[in-house]
Amino acid sequence: MRRSNFEDKPTDYAAVGATQAADLLQYPPDGYKPYEDTIKIGSGDERFAAASASILSWQVLRLAGITVSDIERGSGDAYQGVRFAEDGTPIRPGADRTEDRFSSDGTPYITSGTTATLSGRVGQYSVRGHVRVVYVIEDPQRVAFAFGTVSGHAISGEESFAIEHRDDDSVWFTVRAFVRPARWFYTVFPFLLMRRRKRLSAQYLRALSPAWANDVRE
């Protein structure tokens, strides 16, 4: 499906950018289930730079078994979610970098407003639908982006991917999300929604840390 079929559609949820909220796990958007997982993936400037490039070029999703297609680069300021200060206060987002940047395979780096189609399988769960990038953050010690569902997903919500270079030189990868059912199947069997979420996050974590070991059952 070409971007022209869904480029003007808004995300199918209201709390755009809420994956940045410090209290997301305690106070998720109404009707949504929150999720967060964090692992250490190394240390040093080179590791931070490489991991940042992986998330900004969709590589983390591809390594997790998800095909990313129909990528249409956003303008950089066409669609930006609310950003939050450390105390949880919403702040106006800063300007994104808008120059064209590409990964080694020619994939354009993610910018706010970028749209894409996700498809594939992760374990026993299928992934299919359209997403829109709702924010991109590129700070000296933290790089992050989030996309929100637009249409066609079995679930509705937002996912974020963040790489943090901490003061002790360690590098950490965090996956956050809030989701709710968008189809009858997960409404009838709600426990499968978080099982799916856990499986997806496990694959994302393994994508940047293949040695990461955790007993995640499908």
Helices and strands as residue ranges (DSSP letters): G 3-5, G 18-20, E 33-43, H 45-56, H 59-63, E 66-72, E 83-84, E 90-91, E 115-122, E 125-139, E 142-151, E 155-165, E 170-181, H 184-188, H 191-208
